[in-house]
Amino acid sequence: MGENRIMTWKEAFCKSPGPRTAKESFILYVKGLCMGSADVIPGVSGGTIALITGIYEQLLESIKSFDSTAVRRILSFDLKGAVAAVHVRFLVFLLGGIATAIISTAKLMNYLLIHHPVPTWSLFFGLIAASVLVVGRKVTSWDKTTLPACMLGVAAAWEIVSLVPVTTPEDMWFVFLSGFIAICAMILPGISGAFILLILGKYAFIIGALKNPFLVQNVIILFVFCAGCLAGILSFSRLLSYMLSRWHDITLAVLTGLMAGSMKKIWPWKEPVEVAVIMGKPHVLYERNIIPKEGMSMEVMAAITLAVIGFFIVIALDRLSSPKKTAVPQ
């Protein structure tokens, strides 16, 4: 009779893959905080943080766990069975951290990027530079296959961040496609989903719909956009997971290249070339990187110092998160 006992919600949640202790749950929540903080920064991807904190592949597996079996369980009202099968516990703590960061840091990041752009971008530049080294070390062997793969990633990211926004249709098929592409970019390290929406000419369109989400037309727009995001994240996470399991080093080399190429967008010193007013606020559509004209001024020295601090923060975090090797008794 014990085998036929109905599983409780608590048992279903505890059976779900994810952190097993309070310490592991807290660490995962903090990693979510870091990912959320990165997601509110244009040009910086939460996927980069997931990669350098060692949860990237687990994140892909968690998204992949929402498969046809889980859907069948939900449709047959076996909700507890669905919760036990998918990686709900992992996603609850990670998404909790992401949501907390987005809500609490969005205004701060926006203020820093507007009023103190050079110091802020300098810190991020150091963070990403170290991230390239950290992730690059995860590649077992740099050879005639991984090096070209890395160069391909660099070239792809370099071109993407250099694109100028275009005028695109407002038909529902393109709204769906925009959501699909933007969420795929969000999963990839080095490429910002918000930046992709700007390139596709749909950033202001989606933000406008979010400002009045209960209008019938906007409900339709947001539903189609979210459907595109859902289709994108479910399909693309499977592709990335398959590539990492089949061609681990080559895939990591491409991801390393994507981060390296995206550093063009994060270079601290920029000069606006084209600006447009979107939703009443000026947005830089195209800018070029420049060398600081002040020489070794206090501002430049401060920027370099912050870049170095950012670099060593990532190196230190990598050392702390790397498993310690235990001596084998002779």
Secondary structure, DSSP 8 states (H G I E B T S, - for coil): -GGG----HHHHHHHSSS--SHHHHHHHHHHHHHHHHHHTSTT--HHHHHHHTT-HHHHHHHHHTS-HHHHHHHHTT-HHHHHHHTTHHHHHHHHHHHHHHHHHHHHHHHHHHHHSHHHHHHHHHHHHHHHHHHHHTTSS--STTHHHHHHHHHHHHHHHHH--------SHHHHHHHHHHHHHHHHSTT--HHHHHHHTT-HHHHHHHHHSTTSHHHHHHHHHHHHHHHHHHHHHHHHHHHHHHHSHHHHHHHHHHHHHHHHHHH-S-EEEEEEEEETTEEEEEEEEE---TT-S-HHHHHHHHHHHHHHHHHHHHHHHHS--------
